[in-house]
Amino acid sequence: MRVIGVPEMMIILIGLVVVFSIVMMLPWFFIYKKAGFHPAMGCLMFFPLINVIMTFVLAFIEWPIERELRNLRVPPVQT
């Protein structure tokens, strides 16, 4: 039985980091898409400080569904 050396462990570690990164980025892709942004902006969540700023932007912007609901509301009839 061969003992796993440092190069093999590095390959395994890099593979795990890539898989973990994709799994963590996938929900952000869908969140940005629903918010009306380009889904690739989910990559911004890996950068410190930018991820905090973008979280606040997502929290306070008007999402497309809110805009659609506002446009569908019928004003009350005035008599």
mmCIF file of the N, C-alpha and C atoms, coordinates in Angstrom:
data_MODEL
# 
_entry.id   MODEL 
# 
loop_
_atom_site.group_PDB 
_atom_site.id 
_atom_site.type_symbol 
_atom_site.label_atom_id 
_atom_site.label_alt_id 
_atom_site.label_comp_id 
_atom_site.label_asym_id 
_atom_site.label_entity_id 
_atom_site.label_seq_id 
_atom_site.pdbx_PDB_ins_code 
_atom_site.Cartn_x 
_atom_site.Cartn_y 
_atom_site.Cartn_z 
_atom_site.occupancy 
_atom_site.B_iso_or_equiv 
_atom_site.pdbx_formal_charge 
_atom_site.auth_seq_id 
_atom_site.auth_comp_id 
_atom_site.auth_asym_id 
_atom_site.auth_atom_id 
_atom_site.pdbx_PDB_model_num 
ATOM 1   N N  . MET A 1 1  ? 0.845   -1.167 0.000   1.00 0.00 ? 1  MET A N  1 
ATOM 2   C CA . MET A 1 1  ? 0.000   0.000  0.000   1.00 0.00 ? 1  MET A CA 1 
ATOM 3   C C  . MET A 1 1  ? 0.899   1.241  0.000   1.00 0.00 ? 1  MET A C  1 
ATOM 4   N N  . ARG A 1 2  ? 0.572   2.169  -0.884  1.00 0.00 ? 2  ARG A N  1 
ATOM 5   C CA . ARG A 1 2  ? 1.381   3.377  -1.040  1.00 0.00 ? 2  ARG A CA 1 
ATOM 6   C C  . ARG A 1 2  ? 0.818   4.487  -0.166  1.00 0.00 ? 2  ARG A C  1 
ATOM 7   N N  . VAL A 1 3  ? 1.708   5.235  0.453   1.00 0.00 ? 3  VAL A N  1 
ATOM 8   C CA . VAL A 1 3  ? 1.300   6.363  1.273   1.00 0.00 ? 3  VAL A CA 1 
ATOM 9   C C  . VAL A 1 3  ? 1.084   7.576  0.364   1.00 0.00 ? 3  VAL A C  1 
ATOM 10  N N  . ILE A 1 4  ? 0.009   8.322  0.615   1.00 0.00 ? 4  ILE A N  1 
ATOM 11  C CA . ILE A 1 4  ? -0.283  9.512  -0.193  1.00 0.00 ? 4  ILE A CA 1 
ATOM 12  C C  . ILE A 1 4  ? 0.684   10.613 0.211   1.00 0.00 ? 4  ILE A C  1 
ATOM 13  N N  . GLY A 1 5  ? 1.345   11.193 -0.778  1.00 0.00 ? 5  GLY A N  1 
ATOM 14  C CA . GLY A 1 5  ? 2.312   12.248 -0.525  1.00 0.00 ? 5  GLY A CA 1 
ATOM 15  C C  . GLY A 1 5  ? 1.689   13.629 -0.642  1.00 0.00 ? 5  GLY A C  1 
ATOM 16  N N  . VAL A 1 6  ? 2.551   14.623 -0.526  1.00 0.00 ? 6  VAL A N  1 
ATOM 17  C CA . VAL A 1 6  ? 2.099   16.014 -0.576  1.00 0.00 ? 6  VAL A CA 1 
ATOM 18  C C  . VAL A 1 6  ? 1.487   16.384 -1.929  1.00 0.00 ? 6  VAL A C  1 
ATOM 19  N N  . PRO A 1 7  ? 2.089   16.031 -3.072  1.00 0.00 ? 7  PRO A N  1 
ATOM 20  C CA . PRO A 1 7  ? 1.461   16.419 -4.349  1.00 0.00 ? 7  PRO A CA 1 
ATOM 21  C C  . PRO A 1 7  ? 0.051   15.842 -4.532  1.00 0.00 ? 7  PRO A C  1 
ATOM 22  N N  . GLU A 1 8  ? -0.126  14.604 -4.124  1.00 0.00 ? 8  GLU A N  1 
ATOM 23  C CA . GLU A 1 8  ? -1.449  14.000 -4.243  1.00 0.00 ? 8  GLU A CA 1 
ATOM 24  C C  . GLU A 1 8  ? -2.456  14.686 -3.323  1.00 0.00 ? 8  GLU A C  1 
ATOM 25  N N  . MET A 1 9  ? -2.006  15.023 -2.118  1.00 0.00 ? 9  MET A N  1 
ATOM 26  C CA . MET A 1 9  ? -2.894  15.707 -1.172  1.00 0.00 ? 9  MET A CA 1 
ATOM 27  C C  . MET A 1 9  ? -3.262  17.096 -1.683  1.00 0.00 ? 9  MET A C  1 
ATOM 28  N N  . MET A 1 10 ? -2.326  17.777 -2.339  1.00 0.00 ? 10 MET A N  1 
ATOM 29  C CA . MET A 1 10 ? -2.613  19.098 -2.889  1.00 0.00 ? 10 MET A CA 1 
ATOM 30  C C  . MET A 1 10 ? -3.657  19.003 -4.010  1.00 0.00 ? 10 MET A C  1 
ATOM 31  N N  . ILE A 1 11 ? -3.542  17.994 -4.846  1.00 0.00 ? 11 ILE A N  1 
ATOM 32  C CA . ILE A 1 11 ? -4.519  17.797 -5.921  1.00 0.00 ? 11 ILE A CA 1 
ATOM 33  C C  . ILE A 1 11 ? -5.899  17.536 -5.329  1.00 0.00 ? 11 ILE A C  1 
ATOM 34  N N  . ILE A 1 12 ? -5.967  16.706 -4.308  1.00 0.00 ? 12 ILE A N  1 
ATOM 35  C CA . ILE A 1 12 ? -7.242  16.417 -3.649  1.00 0.00 ? 12 ILE A CA 1 
ATOM 36  C C  . ILE A 1 12 ? -7.795  17.680 -3.003  1.00 0.00 ? 12 ILE A C  1 
ATOM 37  N N  . LEU A 1 13 ? -6.943  18.447 -2.332  1.00 0.00 ? 13 LEU A N  1 
ATOM 38  C CA . LEU A 1 13 ? -7.376  19.669 -1.664  1.00 0.00 ? 13 LEU A CA 1 
ATOM 39  C C  . LEU A 1 13 ? -7.883  20.704 -2.665  1.00 0.00 ? 13 LEU A C  1 
ATOM 40  N N  . ILE A 1 14 ? -7.179  20.886 -3.763  1.00 0.00 ? 14 ILE A N  1 
ATOM 41  C CA . ILE A 1 14 ? -7.613  21.831 -4.790  1.00 0.00 ? 14 ILE A CA 1 
ATOM 42  C C  . ILE A 1 14 ? -8.948  21.391 -5.382  1.00 0.00 ? 14 ILE A C  1 
ATOM 43  N N  . GLY A 1 15 ? -9.110  20.103 -5.611  1.00 0.00 ? 15 GLY A N  1 
ATOM 44  C CA . GLY A 1 15 ? -10.388 19.595 -6.120  1.00 0.00 ? 15 GLY A CA 1 
ATOM 45  C C  . GLY A 1 15 ? -11.531 19.857 -5.152  1.00 0.00 ? 15 GLY A C  1 
ATOM 46  N N  . LEU A 1 16 ? -11.291 19.659 -3.867  1.00 0.00 ? 16 LEU A N  1 
ATOM 47  C CA . LEU A 1 16 ? -12.324 19.928 -2.868  1.00 0.00 ? 16 LEU A CA 1 
ATOM 48  C C  . LEU A 1 16 ? -12.670 21.412 -2.804  1.00 0.00 ? 16 LEU A C  1 
ATOM 49  N N  . VAL A 1 17 ? -11.668 22.272 -2.919  1.00 0.00 ? 17 VAL A N  1 
ATOM 50  C CA . VAL A 1 17 ? -11.924 23.713 -2.900  1.00 0.00 ? 17 VAL A CA 1 
ATOM 51  C C  . VAL A 1 17 ? -12.755 24.125 -4.106  1.00 0.00 ? 17 VAL A C  1 
ATOM 52  N N  . VAL A 1 18 ? -12.452 23.578 -5.271  1.00 0.00 ? 18 VAL A N  1 
ATOM 53  C CA . VAL A 1 18 ? -13.211 23.906 -6.474  1.00 0.00 ? 18 VAL A CA 1 
ATOM 54  C C  . VAL A 1 18 ? -14.664 23.441 -6.336  1.00 0.00 ? 18 VAL A C  1 
ATOM 55  N N  . VAL A 1 19 ? -14.869 22.233 -5.866  1.00 0.00 ? 19 VAL A N  1 
ATOM 56  C CA . VAL A 1 19 ? -16.234 21.706 -5.691  1.00 0.00 ? 19 VAL A CA 1 
ATOM 57  C C  . VAL A 1 19 ? -16.990 22.536 -4.655  1.00 0.00 ? 19 VAL A C  1 
ATOM 58  N N  . PHE A 1 20 ? -16.340 22.850 -3.544  1.00 0.00 ? 20 PHE A N  1 
ATOM 59  C CA . PHE A 1 20 ? -16.974 23.657 -2.502  1.00 0.00 ? 20 PHE A CA 1 
ATOM 60  C C  . PHE A 1 20 ? -17.324 25.050 -3.028  1.00 0.00 ? 20 PHE A C  1 
ATOM 61  N N  . SER A 1 21 ? -16.437 25.640 -3.810  1.00 0.00 ? 21 SER A N  1 
ATOM 62  C CA . SER A 1 21 ? -16.690 26.970 -4.367  1.00 0.00 ? 21 SER A CA 1 
ATOM 63  C C  . SER A 1 21 ? -17.894 26.966 -5.302  1.00 0.00 ? 21 SER A C  1 
ATOM 64  N N  . ILE A 1 22 ? -17.994 25.953 -6.127  1.00 0.00 ? 22 ILE A N  1 
ATOM 65  C CA . ILE A 1 22 ? -19.135 25.854 -7.049  1.00 0.00 ? 22 ILE A CA 1 
ATOM 66  C C  . ILE A 1 22 ? -20.429 25.667 -6.275  1.00 0.00 ? 22 ILE A C  1 
ATOM 67  N N  . VAL A 1 23 ? -20.397 24.825 -5.253  1.00 0.00 ? 23 VAL A N  1 
ATOM 68  C CA . VAL A 1 23 ? -21.596 24.590 -4.453  1.00 0.00 ? 23 VAL A CA 1 
ATOM 69  C C  . VAL A 1 23 ? -22.020 25.867 -3.728  1.00 0.00 ? 23 VAL A C  1 
ATOM 70  N N  . MET A 1 24 ? -21.067 26.656 -3.248  1.00 0.00 ? 24 MET A N  1 
ATOM 71  C CA . MET A 1 24 ? -21.393 27.886 -2.538  1.00 0.00 ? 24 MET A CA 1 
ATOM 72  C C  . MET A 1 24 ? -21.825 29.010 -3.486  1.00 0.00 ? 24 MET A C  1 
ATOM 73  N N  . MET A 1 25 ? -21.351 28.996 -4.718  1.00 0.00 ? 25 MET A N  1 
ATOM 74  C CA . MET A 1 25 ? -21.663 30.052 -5.670  1.00 0.00 ? 25 MET A CA 1 
ATOM 75  C C  . MET A 1 25 ? -23.016 29.822 -6.347  1.00 0.00 ? 25 MET A C  1 
ATOM 76  N N  . LEU A 1 26 ? -23.442 28.609 -6.488  1.00 0.00 ? 26 LEU A N  1 
ATOM 77  C CA . LEU A 1 26 ? -24.671 28.287 -7.205  1.00 0.00 ? 26 LEU A CA 1 
ATOM 78  C C  . LEU A 1 26 ? -25.907 29.017 -6.660  1.00 0.00 ? 26 LEU A C  1 
ATOM 79  N N  . PRO A 1 27 ? -26.148 29.034 -5.341  1.00 0.00 ? 27 PRO A N  1 
ATOM 80  C CA . PRO A 1 27 ? -27.317 29.777 -4.864  1.00 0.00 ? 27 PRO A CA 1 
ATOM 81  C C  . PRO A 1 27 ? -27.241 31.273 -5.166  1.00 0.00 ? 27 PRO A C  1 
ATOM 82  N N  . TRP A 1 28 ? -26.031 31.832 -5.119  1.00 0.00 ? 28 TRP A N  1 
ATOM 83  C CA . TRP A 1 28 ? -25.889 33.261 -5.416  1.00 0.00 ? 28 TRP A CA 1 
ATOM 84  C C  . TRP A 1 28 ? -26.209 33.555 -6.870  1.00 0.00 ? 28 TRP A C  1 
ATOM 85  N N  . PHE A 1 29 ? -25.885 32.625 -7.770  1.00 0.00 ? 29 PHE A N  1 
ATOM 86  C CA . PHE A 1 29 ? -26.252 32.809 -9.177  1.00 0.00 ? 29 PHE A CA 1 
ATOM 87  C C  . PHE A 1 29 ? -27.759 32.976 -9.312  1.00 0.00 ? 29 PHE A C  1 
ATOM 88  N N  . PHE A 1 30 ? -28.520 32.124 -8.640  1.00 0.00 ? 30 PHE A N  1 
ATOM 89  C CA . PHE A 1 30 ? -29.976 32.182 -8.740  1.00 0.00 ? 30 PHE A CA 1 
ATOM 90  C C  . PHE A 1 30 ? -30.537 33.426 -8.050  1.00 0.00 ? 30 PHE A C  1 
ATOM 91  N N  . ILE A 1 31 ? -29.934 33.830 -6.939  1.00 0.00 ? 31 ILE A N  1 
ATOM 92  C CA . ILE A 1 31 ? -30.397 35.031 -6.242  1.00 0.00 ? 31 ILE A CA 1 
ATOM 93  C C  . ILE A 1 31 ? -30.194 36.259 -7.122  1.00 0.00 ? 31 ILE A C  1 
ATOM 94  N N  . TYR A 1 32 ? -29.019 36.379 -7.720  1.00 0.00 ? 32 TYR A N  1 
ATOM 95  C CA . TYR A 1 32 ? -28.757 37.530 -8.582  1.00 0.00 ? 32 TYR A CA 1 
ATOM 96  C C  . TYR A 1 32 ? -29.664 37.512 -9.815  1.00 0.00 ? 32 TYR A C  1 
ATOM 97  N N  . LYS A 1 33 ? -29.930 36.347 -10.349 1.00 0.00 ? 33 LYS A N  1 
ATOM 98  C CA . LYS A 1 33 ? -30.816 36.241 -11.508 1.00 0.00 ? 33 LYS A CA 1 
ATOM 99  C C  . LYS A 1 33 ? -32.223 36.712 -11.158 1.00 0.00 ? 33 LYS A C  1 
ATOM 100 N N  . LYS A 1 34 ? -32.732 36.299 -9.995  1.00 0.00 ? 34 LYS A N  1 
ATOM 101 C CA . LYS A 1 34 ? -34.072 36.709 -9.576  1.00 0.00 ? 34 LYS A CA 1 
ATOM 102 C C  . LYS A 1 34 ? -34.129 38.182 -9.226  1.00 0.00 ? 34 LYS A C  1 
ATOM 103 N N  . ALA A 1 35 ? -32.996 38.747 -8.829  1.00 0.00 ? 35 ALA A N  1 
ATOM 104 C CA . ALA A 1 35 ? -32.950 40.165 -8.477  1.00 0.00 ? 35 ALA A CA 1 
ATOM 105 C C  . ALA A 1 35 ? -32.826 41.053 -9.702  1.00 0.00 ? 35 ALA A C  1 
ATOM 106 N N  . GLY A 1 36 ? -32.651 40.464 -10.873 1.00 0.00 ? 36 GLY A N  1 
ATOM 107 C CA . GLY A 1 36 ? -32.570 41.240 -12.091 1.00 0.00 ? 36 GLY A CA 1 
ATOM 108 C C  . GLY A 1 36 ? -31.152 41.562 -12.529 1.00 0.00 ? 36 GLY A C  1 
ATOM 109 N N  . PHE A 1 37 ? -30.169 41.000 -11.853 1.00 0.00 ? 37 PHE A N  1 
ATOM 110 C CA . PHE A 1 37 ? -28.779 41.191 -12.238 1.00 0.00 ? 37 PHE A CA 1 
ATOM 111 C C  . PHE A 1 37 ? -28.317 40.027 -13.102 1.00 0.00 ? 37 PHE A C  1 
ATOM 112 N N  . HIS A 1 38 ? -27.133 40.165 -13.677 1.00 0.00 ? 38 HIS A N  1 
ATOM 113 C CA . HIS A 1 38 ? -26.537 39.058 -14.421 1.00 0.00 ? 38 HIS A CA 1 
ATOM 114 C C  . HIS A 1 38 ? -26.117 37.994 -13.410 1.00 0.00 ? 38 HIS A C  1 
ATOM 115 N N  . PRO A 1 39 ? -26.431 36.719 -13.660 1.00 0.00 ? 39 PRO A N  1 
ATOM 116 C CA . PRO A 1 39 ? -26.108 35.672 -12.691 1.00 0.00 ? 39 PRO A CA 1 
ATOM 117 C C  . PRO A 1 39 ? -24.620 35.565 -12.356 1.00 0.00 ? 39 PRO A C  1 
ATOM 118 N N  . ALA A 1 40 ? -23.746 35.946 -13.281 1.00 0.00 ? 40 ALA A N  1 
ATOM 119 C CA . ALA A 1 40 ? -22.312 35.842 -13.017 1.00 0.00 ? 40 ALA A CA 1 
ATOM 120 C C  . ALA A 1 40 ? -21.841 36.782 -11.912 1.00 0.00 ? 40 ALA A C  1 
ATOM 121 N N  . MET A 1 41 ? -22.706 37.719 -11.508 1.00 0.00 ? 41 MET A N  1 
ATOM 122 C CA . MET A 1 41 ? -22.334 38.591 -10.407 1.00 0.00 ? 41 MET A CA 1 
ATOM 123 C C  . MET A 1 41 ? -22.247 37.830 -9.090  1.00 0.00 ? 41 MET A C  1 
ATOM 124 N N  . GLY A 1 42 ? -22.699 36.581 -9.094  1.00 0.00 ? 42 GLY A N  1 
ATOM 125 C CA . GLY A 1 42 ? -22.548 35.743 -7.910  1.00 0.00 ? 42 GLY A CA 1 
ATOM 126 C C  . GLY A 1 42 ? -21.092 35.516 -7.555  1.00 0.00 ? 42 GLY A C  1 
ATOM 127 N N  . CYS A 1 43 ? -20.214 35.674 -8.530  1.00 0.00 ? 43 CYS A N  1 
ATOM 128 C CA . CYS A 1 43 ? -18.774 35.542 -8.264  1.00 0.00 ? 43 CYS A CA 1 
ATOM 129 C C  . CYS A 1 43 ? -18.274 36.637 -7.335  1.00 0.00 ? 43 CYS A C  1 
ATOM 130 N N  . LEU A 1 44 ? -18.987 37.754 -7.257  1.00 0.00 ? 44 LEU A N  1 
ATOM 131 C CA . LEU A 1 44 ? -18.572 38.837 -6.379  1.00 0.00 ? 44 LEU A CA 1 
ATOM 132 C C  . LEU A 1 44 ? -18.620 38.441 -4.912  1.00 0.00 ? 44 LEU A C  1 
ATOM 133 N N  . MET A 1 45 ? -19.374 37.418 -4.601  1.00 0.00 ? 45 MET A N  1 
ATOM 134 C CA . MET A 1 45 ? -19.515 37.024 -3.207  1.00 0.00 ? 45 MET A CA 1 
ATOM 135 C C  . MET A 1 45 ? -18.245 36.389 -2.638  1.00 0.00 ? 45 MET A C  1 
ATOM 136 N N  . PHE A 1 46 ? -17.249 36.150 -3.459  1.00 0.00 ? 46 PHE A N  1 
ATOM 137 C CA . PHE A 1 46 ? -15.983 35.611 -2.978  1.00 0.00 ? 46 PHE A CA 1 
ATOM 138 C C  . PHE A 1 46 ? -15.014 36.704 -2.542  1.00 0.00 ? 46 PHE A C  1 
ATOM 139 N N  . PHE A 1 47 ? -15.335 37.970 -2.824  1.00 0.00 ? 47 PHE A N  1 
ATOM 140 C CA . PHE A 1 47 ? -14.424 39.059 -2.512  1.00 0.00 ? 47 PHE A CA 1 
ATOM 141 C C  . PHE A 1 47 ? -14.858 39.758 -1.225  1.00 0.00 ? 47 PHE A C  1 
ATOM 142 N N  . PRO A 1 48 ? -13.953 39.848 -0.262  1.00 0.00 ? 48 PRO A N  1 
ATOM 143 C CA . PRO A 1 48 ? -14.304 40.523 0.999   1.00 0.00 ? 48 PRO A CA 1 
ATOM 144 C C  . PRO A 1 48 ? -14.695 41.975 0.745   1.00 0.00 ? 48 PRO A C  1 
ATOM 145 N N  . LEU A 1 49 ? -15.540 42.487 1.534   1.00 0.00 ? 49 LEU A N  1 
ATOM 146 C CA . LEU A 1 49 ? -16.110 43.821 1.499   1.00 0.00 ? 49 LEU A CA 1 
ATOM 147 C C  . LEU A 1 49 ? -17.099 43.990 0.348   1.00 0.00 ? 49 LEU A C  1 
ATOM 148 N N  . ILE A 1 50 ? -16.780 43.499 -0.837  1.00 0.00 ? 50 ILE A N  1 
ATOM 149 C CA . ILE A 1 50 ? -17.739 43.572 -1.942  1.00 0.00 ? 50 ILE A CA 1 
ATOM 150 C C  . ILE A 1 50 ? -18.954 42.708 -1.623  1.00 0.00 ? 50 ILE A C  1 
ATOM 151 N N  . ASN A 1 51 ? -18.720 41.546 -0.990  1.00 0.00 ? 51 ASN A N  1 
ATOM 152 C CA . ASN A 1 51 ? -19.856 40.686 -0.663  1.00 0.00 ? 51 ASN A CA 1 
ATOM 153 C C  . ASN A 1 51 ? -20.777 41.339 0.369   1.00 0.00 ? 51 ASN A C  1 
ATOM 154 N N  . VAL A 1 52 ? -20.222 42.112 1.288   1.00 0.00 ? 52 VAL A N  1 
ATOM 155 C CA . VAL A 1 52 ? -21.061 42.812 2.266   1.00 0.00 ? 52 VAL A CA 1 
ATOM 156 C C  . VAL A 1 52 ? -21.863 43.907 1.577   1.00 0.00 ? 52 VAL A C  1 
ATOM 157 N N  . ILE A 1 53 ? -21.208 44.666 0.707   1.00 0.00 ? 53 ILE A N  1 
ATOM 158 C CA . ILE A 1 53 ? -21.887 45.744 -0.016  1.00 0.00 ? 53 ILE A CA 1 
ATOM 159 C C  . ILE A 1 53 ? -23.005 45.176 -0.886  1.00 0.00 ? 53 ILE A C  1 
ATOM 160 N N  . MET A 1 54 ? -22.719 44.111 -1.628  1.00 0.00 ? 54 MET A N  1 
ATOM 161 C CA . MET A 1 54 ? -23.722 43.544 -2.522  1.00 0.00 ? 54 MET A CA 1 
ATOM 162 C C  . MET A 1 54 ? -24.881 42.904 -1.751  1.00 0.00 ? 54 MET A C  1 
ATOM 163 N N  . THR A 1 55 ? -24.630 42.413 -0.547  1.00 0.00 ? 55 THR A N  1 
ATOM 164 C CA . THR A 1 55 ? -25.722 41.890 0.266   1.00 0.00 ? 55 THR A CA 1 
ATOM 165 C C  . THR A 1 55 ? -26.694 43.014 0.623   1.00 0.00 ? 55 THR A C  1 
ATOM 166 N N  . PHE A 1 56 ? -26.166 44.187 0.968   1.00 0.00 ? 56 PHE A N  1 
ATOM 167 C CA . PHE A 1 56 ? -27.027 45.324 1.255   1.00 0.00 ? 56 PHE A CA 1 
ATOM 168 C C  . PHE A 1 56 ? -27.750 45.809 -0.006  1.00 0.00 ? 56 PHE A C  1 
ATOM 169 N N  . VAL A 1 57 ? -27.063 45.797 -1.143  1.00 0.00 ? 57 VAL A N  1 
ATOM 170 C CA . VAL A 1 57 ? -27.697 46.192 -2.399  1.00 0.00 ? 57 VAL A CA 1 
ATOM 171 C C  . VAL A 1 57 ? -28.874 45.264 -2.691  1.00 0.00 ? 57 VAL A C  1 
ATOM 172 N N  . LEU A 1 58 ? -28.669 43.961 -2.547  1.00 0.00 ? 58 LEU A N  1 
ATOM 173 C CA . LEU A 1 58 ? -29.751 43.007 -2.808  1.00 0.00 ? 58 LEU A CA 1 
ATOM 174 C C  . LEU A 1 58 ? -30.905 43.179 -1.828  1.00 0.00 ? 58 LEU A C  1 
ATOM 175 N N  . ALA A 1 59 ? -30.584 43.588 -0.608  1.00 0.00 ? 59 ALA A N  1 
ATOM 176 C CA . ALA A 1 59 ? -31.637 43.741 0.394   1.00 0.00 ? 59 ALA A CA 1 
ATOM 177 C C  . ALA A 1 59 ? -32.515 44.955 0.141   1.00 0.00 ? 59 ALA A C  1 
ATOM 178 N N  . PHE A 1 60 ? -31.950 46.013 -0.452  1.00 0.00 ? 60 PHE A N  1 
ATOM 179 C CA . PHE A 1 60 ? -32.685 47.262 -0.536  1.00 0.00 ? 60 PHE A CA 1 
ATOM 180 C C  . PHE A 1 60 ? -33.119 47.678 -1.938  1.00 0.00 ? 60 PHE A C  1 
ATOM 181 N N  . ILE A 1 61 ? -32.719 46.951 -2.985  1.00 0.00 ? 61 ILE A N  1 
ATOM 182 C CA . ILE A 1 61 ? -33.190 47.324 -4.323  1.00 0.00 ? 61 ILE A CA 1 
ATOM 183 C C  . ILE A 1 61 ? -34.611 46.810 -4.528  1.00 0.00 ? 61 ILE A C  1 
ATOM 184 N N  . GLU A 1 62 ? -35.251 47.337 -5.560  1.00 0.00 ? 62 GLU A N  1 
ATOM 185 C CA . GLU A 1 62 ? -36.574 46.843 -5.928  1.00 0.00 ? 62 GLU A CA 1 
ATOM 186 C C  . GLU A 1 62 ? -36.394 45.657 -6.872  1.00 0.00 ? 62 GLU A C  1 
ATOM 187 N N  . TRP A 1 63 ? -36.865 44.500 -6.455  1.00 0.00 ? 63 TRP A N  1 
ATOM 188 C CA . TRP A 1 63 ? -36.739 43.299 -7.261  1.00 0.00 ? 63 TRP A CA 1 
ATOM 189 C C  . TRP A 1 63 ? -37.795 43.319 -8.356  1.00 0.00 ? 63 TRP A C  1 
ATOM 190 N N  . PRO A 1 64 ? -37.573 42.592 -9.444  1.00 0.00 ? 64 PRO A N  1 
ATOM 191 C CA . PRO A 1 64 ? -38.548 42.586 -10.550 1.00 0.00 ? 64 PRO A CA 1 
ATOM 192 C C  . PRO A 1 64 ? -39.957 42.173 -10.128 1.00 0.00 ? 64 PRO A C  1 
ATOM 193 N N  . ILE A 1 65 ? -40.082 41.253 -9.195  1.00 0.00 ? 65 ILE A N  1 
ATOM 194 C CA . ILE A 1 65 ? -41.411 40.816 -8.773  1.00 0.00 ? 65 ILE A CA 1 
ATOM 195 C C  . ILE A 1 65 ? -42.138 41.941 -8.043  1.00 0.00 ? 65 ILE A C  1 
ATOM 196 N N  . GLU A 1 66 ? -41.395 42.750 -7.286  1.00 0.00 ? 66 GLU A N  1 
ATOM 197 C CA . GLU A 1 66 ? -42.018 43.896 -6.617  1.00 0.00 ? 66 GLU A CA 1 
ATOM 198 C C  . GLU A 1 66 ? -42.478 44.935 -7.627  1.00 0.00 ? 66 GLU A C  1 
ATOM 199 N N  . ARG A 1 67 ? -41.678 45.169 -8.639  1.00 0.00 ? 67 ARG A N  1 
ATOM 200 C CA . ARG A 1 67 ? -42.038 46.116 -9.699  1.00 0.00 ? 67 ARG A CA 1 
ATOM 201 C C  . ARG A 1 67 ? -43.286 45.636 -10.433 1.00 0.00 ? 67 ARG A C  1 
ATOM 202 N N  . GLU A 1 68 ? -43.336 44.331 -10.706 1.00 0.00 ? 68 GLU A N  1 
ATOM 203 C CA . GLU A 1 68 ? -44.488 43.768 -11.411 1.00 0.00 ? 68 GLU A CA 1 
ATOM 204 C C  . GLU A 1 68 ? -45.752 43.879 -10.565 1.00 0.00 ? 68 GLU A C  1 
ATOM 205 N N  . LEU A 1 69 ? -45.637 43.596 -9.280  1.00 0.00 ? 69 LEU A N  1 
ATOM 206 C CA . LEU A 1 69 ? -46.808 43.716 -8.406  1.00 0.00 ? 69 LEU A CA 1 
ATOM 207 C C  . LEU A 1 69 ? -47.288 45.156 -8.312  1.00 0.00 ? 69 LEU A C  1 
ATOM 208 N N  . ARG A 1 70 ? -46.356 46.098 -8.241  1.00 0.00 ? 70 ARG A N  1 
ATOM 209 C CA . ARG A 1 70 ? -46.732 47.508 -8.181  1.00 0.00 ? 70 ARG A CA 1 
ATOM 210 C C  . ARG A 1 70 ? -47.471 47.923 -9.455  1.00 0.00 ? 70 ARG A C  1 
ATOM 211 N N  . ASN A 1 71 ? -47.012 47.429 -10.597 1.00 0.00 ? 71 ASN A N  1 
ATOM 212 C CA . ASN A 1 71 ? -47.656 47.775 -11.865 1.00 0.00 ? 71 ASN A CA 1 
ATOM 213 C C  . ASN A 1 71 ? -49.016 47.105 -12.038 1.00 0.00 ? 71 ASN A C  1 
ATOM 214 N N  . LEU A 1 72 ? -49.223 45.972 -11.389 1.00 0.00 ? 72 LEU A N  1 
ATOM 215 C CA . LEU A 1 72 ? -50.496 45.266 -11.522 1.00 0.00 ? 72 LEU A CA 1 
ATOM 216 C C  . LEU A 1 72 ? -51.580 45.769 -10.576 1.00 0.00 ? 72 LEU A C  1 
ATOM 217 N N  . ARG A 1 73 ? -51.169 46.472 -9.541  1.00 0.00 ? 73 ARG A N  1 
ATOM 218 C CA . ARG A 1 73 ? -52.151 46.967 -8.585  1.00 0.00 ? 73 ARG A CA 1 
ATOM 219 C C  . ARG A 1 73 ? -53.071 47.981 -9.264  1.00 0.00 ? 73 ARG A C  1 
ATOM 220 N N  . VAL A 1 74 ? -54.319 47.821 -9.000  1.00 0.00 ? 74 VAL A N  1 
ATOM 221 C CA . VAL A 1 74 ? -55.316 48.728 -9.571  1.00 0.00 ? 74 VAL A CA 1 
ATOM 222 C C  . VAL A 1 74 ? -55.590 49.820 -8.555  1.00 0.00 ? 74 VAL A C  1 
ATOM 223 N N  . PRO A 1 75 ? -55.507 51.094 -8.967  1.00 0.00 ? 75 PRO A N  1 
ATOM 224 C CA . PRO A 1 75 ? -55.817 52.160 -8.001  1.00 0.00 ? 75 PRO A CA 1 
ATOM 225 C C  . PRO A 1 75 ? -57.270 52.101 -7.574  1.00 0.00 ? 75 PRO A C  1 
ATOM 226 N N  . PRO A 1 76 ? -57.561 52.511 -6.358  1.00 0.00 ? 76 PRO A N  1 
ATOM 227 C CA . PRO A 1 76 ? -58.963 52.464 -5.893  1.00 0.00 ? 76 PRO A CA 1 
ATOM 228 C C  . PRO A 1 76 ? -59.848 53.412 -6.703  1.00 0.00 ? 76 PRO A C  1 
ATOM 229 N N  . VAL A 1 77 ? -61.079 53.012 -6.877  1.00 0.00 ? 77 VAL A N  1 
ATOM 230 C CA . VAL A 1 77 ? -62.038 53.810 -7.635  1.00 0.00 ? 77 VAL A CA 1 
ATOM 231 C C  . VAL A 1 77 ? -62.509 54.956 -6.749  1.00 0.00 ? 77 VAL A C  1 
ATOM 232 N N  . GLN A 1 78 ? -62.414 56.179 -7.254  1.00 0.00 ? 78 GLN A N  1 
ATOM 233 C CA . GLN A 1 78 ? -62.880 57.330 -6.491  1.00 0.00 ? 78 GLN A CA 1 
ATOM 234 C C  . GLN A 1 78 ? -64.256 57.735 -6.995  1.00 0.00 ? 78 GLN A C  1 
ATOM 235 N N  . THR A 1 79 ? -65.181 57.846 -6.067  1.00 0.00 ? 79 THR A N  1 
ATOM 236 C CA . THR A 1 79 ? -66.552 58.218 -6.437  1.00 0.00 ? 79 THR A CA 1 
ATOM 237 C C  . THR A 1 79 ? -66.920 59.578 -5.958  1.00 0.00 ? 79 THR A C  1 
# 
